[in-house]
Amino acid sequence: MSLLRSCKFLASTSSFLSSTRNFSKSSFRQKALQNWKRPSIDELGVPKDAWRHVYDRNQSKFNTQLLIGTVVFGVSFSAYVYVLDPGMIIDPRTVKYSTILPIIKKPDEEALQILSVESEASVLEEEDKVALGTSELEVVEELEVVAAVASSDLVVEAVPAESSPSEDKAVSSEAESVPEPSKETNAKIAPLAPLPEEIPYLLIGAGTASFAAFRAIKARDPTAKILIIGDEERLPYMRPPLSKELWFISDETAKRELKFKQWNGKERSLYYEPQAFYTPVDKLEEQKNGGISVATGRRVVRLDTEKQVAYLSDGAEIKYGKCLLATGGSPKTLPVLSNLPAAVEEKVTRFRKVEDFHNLDKVLQSSKSVTIFGGGFLGSELACALGQRSKLGLLEVNQAYQEAGNMAKVLPEYLSEWTTEKVKSEGVNVLPNSRIKGVKMTEGGRLEVELSGSKLETDHVVVAAGVEIDQALAAASGIQVDRSNGGYLVNDQFECSSNLWVAGDAAAFLDPQLGRRRVEHHDHAVVSGRLAGENMTGAAKSYTHQSMFWSDLGPEVGYEAIGIVDSKLPTVGVFAKATETDTPKAAVTKSNEADRSISEQMAETKVVETAAGKVEEGGDEYGKGVIFYLKENKIVGVLLWNVFNRMNIARRVLKEGRSYDDLTEVAKLFNIHAPE
Ligand SMILES: Cc1cc2nc3c(=O)[nH]c(=O)nc-3n(C[C@H](O)[C@H](O)[C@H](O)COP(=O)(O)OP(=O)(O)OC[C@H]3O[C@@H](n4cnc5c(N)ncnc54)[C@H](O)[C@@H]3O)c2cc1C
């Protein structure tokens, strides 16, 4: 009954509206209006009813019309929202007429995912604005104070923050999104799903740079369809814990599922996102709101950059709109270790992936001795991590390398010596100045390793000698390679050629401050992946934000660095005595993040000027300190030794690129005399 009444009401309303329209258009009325004269007061009609009554009646008529108008508008708007693709509400430019759906539609998981990415990003953008608006300026102020104190020629302008809020957004959102360990974290997924023939965004390599890139793409283009192709049979994961925290786990299930405890004891997953986060590859094309899929166990062998087609080793072809090469690198093998007999090869691990971790862990359970080749950060971290088994008398751990001390390519000689002693104290038999000459099988089935000057028997060999970039892919695809560092040549926007970008370990990029470089570090993969992702959506941003890197020799000793840290350069180090709060463990406890590129984002950047304390240069105690690397007397690199969460200051000092009369005064900015 009430429905009937409503219909009648609507009909009368519409006839009212149409009569109004006819009135204004009728020629008869037009004529009448032209001849119309303003009536005098006496000629005006007098209502029969009381004025008040007439007024109330008119008011109620107008209110009814207003109500009807509002209802009609509301109904039309709701129909507009539900009938058309909800994606257009996020970005009206994406409306496609082919996406008209049945009127009542429950938002699907995909849409919810996009909305959550969006809102997360916008909230973080606000947070970034606040952070950048205050903290960076505080650093600038502190620099100015030091300039005055030191009477040096340090002048710091209140320049805008290096990283724009949107540039930081992806990493910050990454920080938010790194999942709590879930049952799904052992995220192997079935390979060889049918691939789409064409995809707007193709990311090659399922590693850290791709992960950062897809977050950036999604933040700027919420309905993007992104396909990641990775030759490992795993979803994107972070590598740093493979040589650190994962070795400190005793729970076999957690190990298998790649759950690890941060130095502060908090449990995390190695995977960036669980499987449920991703859209199955065969469903990606039909997702009107876009999505991210990972095709695992598939390898791209060639790109036709003109036709924008990627060719896979299994014969599949994919046409792409924009493509990112984030293929990282493969572990270098030493010449004497190439072409080994199969039986020897079986006992050699070139350490890079999850499988290497699992295999090595398994092998070492029945081994008496392991020998690590490589004195860099990976070799030294692994040596320290395995040293705990040596301390328990379970395993002999040798570390051999040709340099004079641990991390000698990075640390100044005195600090490298100190570190070598530290690694020894972790139960490692360190063999510096040892060039490997050959490995062969003994009659007893062990390995005999011949080093320059000595021989040793061991059960297993681990090679940690850096990575090399896939030259075959570059040659097959006509991609230019930088001869000096082997990376794929890109400009300052990480663009390699039209519609093709490169990020992470594989990129030989143009650093406006430090020249052409290639960097094999986690934070660089995040920073460059994010920038490339933004540029793939048209941001046209240049690289300005210097990435950092970190290395931990177990929970007690660690460093963070930025810029060019090359021990061949002159250095100035300023040290203070460390306390028990100056450790990676304490730093992680404070920030609650194992991934330092995230904790860097969260770090307190307020700098308090140190009162004139005792500053030691050199000396025997290198508990904590700051080391400046100089080129033509200007700072080109900063290494923070057991000093954490001060990377913003180092970045600022590096950006200045100035020479200083007294670096101990600049060191005070890092507040190394105060506990963490
Ligand atoms: C054990 C370990 C510990 C580390 N610890 C630290 C640390 O403490 N601090 C630090 O700063 N850095 C550390 N790093 C370095 C850091 O992890 C790397 O710099 C980072 O992972 C590089 O990211 P990426 O995305 O460029 O490459 P990757 O993470 O290597 O990802 C590339 C992916 O692409 C795949 N791929 C390659 N070619 C193809 C192809 N043609 N088709 C399909 N897929 C392909 C690879 O298999 C790989 O899965 C560590 C590295 C390792 C191995």
The ligand as an ORCA input file, in Angstrom:
! r2SCAN-3c Opt
* xyz 0 1
  C      72.638    -14.477      2.760
  C      72.572    -13.023      2.453
  C      72.593    -12.092      3.482
  C      72.525    -10.738      3.199
  N      72.574     -9.837      4.228
  C      72.526     -8.519      3.956
  C      72.619     -7.568      5.001
  O      72.763     -7.905      6.163
  N      72.534     -6.266      4.692
  C      72.393     -5.844      3.404
  O      72.312     -4.639      3.186
  N      72.318     -6.714      2.380
  C      72.394     -8.043      2.619
  N      72.341     -8.944      1.585
  C      72.196     -8.470      0.212
  C      70.742     -8.285     -0.192
  O      69.976     -9.360      0.251
  C      70.643     -8.129     -1.693
  O      71.332     -6.964     -2.041
  C      69.206     -8.042     -2.166
  O      68.558     -9.258     -1.933
  C      69.146     -7.705     -3.644
  O      67.816     -7.677     -4.043
  P      67.405     -7.895     -5.573
  O      65.935     -7.809     -5.616
  O      68.218     -7.036     -6.436
  O      67.861     -9.378     -5.894
  P      67.419    -10.726     -5.233
  O      66.891    -10.548     -3.866
  O      68.576    -11.633     -5.406
  O      66.218    -11.216     -6.138
  C      66.396    -11.541     -7.491
  C      65.517    -12.725     -7.825
  O      65.419    -12.838     -9.227
  C      65.557    -14.191     -9.603
  N      66.006    -14.216    -10.994
  C      67.232    -13.976    -11.472
  N      67.241    -14.053    -12.826
  C      65.987    -14.342    -13.201
  C      65.372    -14.527    -14.479
  N      66.047    -14.397    -15.601
  N      64.057    -14.830    -14.523
  C      63.331    -14.948    -13.359
  N      63.870    -14.770    -12.143
  C      65.180    -14.453    -12.058
  C      66.566    -14.710     -8.601
  O      66.555    -16.098     -8.501
  C      66.080    -14.033     -7.333
  O      65.074    -14.770     -6.736
  C      72.439    -10.319      1.853
  C      72.427    -11.255      0.805
  C      72.504    -12.598      1.106
  C      72.505    -13.604     -0.028
*
